[in-house]
């Protein structure tokens, strides 16, 4: 089965941890993830500047490792990312910001990428949000 996964909550939230465990189970079960899409506060999971307290799980780093180690398509909504200060090199330059902070596992793109993923997946599973 093919899954598209959308995350709407930040890395330190229970929803983000559940989404990560679900994604791990999807691959362990022999299924496919066509795209991981970070939207709303979920975009914070793609920031390379997130620092987690020493006594907490670094879920943002776990997401980055998961995406890169499995060669997954990790997409961050560009509008939500810009609004929350998650920028790649080109967006940092375009908006005159001093630095980019998008982790290398992820790419910025439009909300249409979520729609496209839903069209190619058997299931769209969403975590978090209001």
Helices and strands as residue ranges (DSSP letters): E 2-7, H 14-28, E 32-38, G 40-46, H 59-69, E 74-77, H 78-83, H 89-94, E 106-109, H 112-120, E 123-127
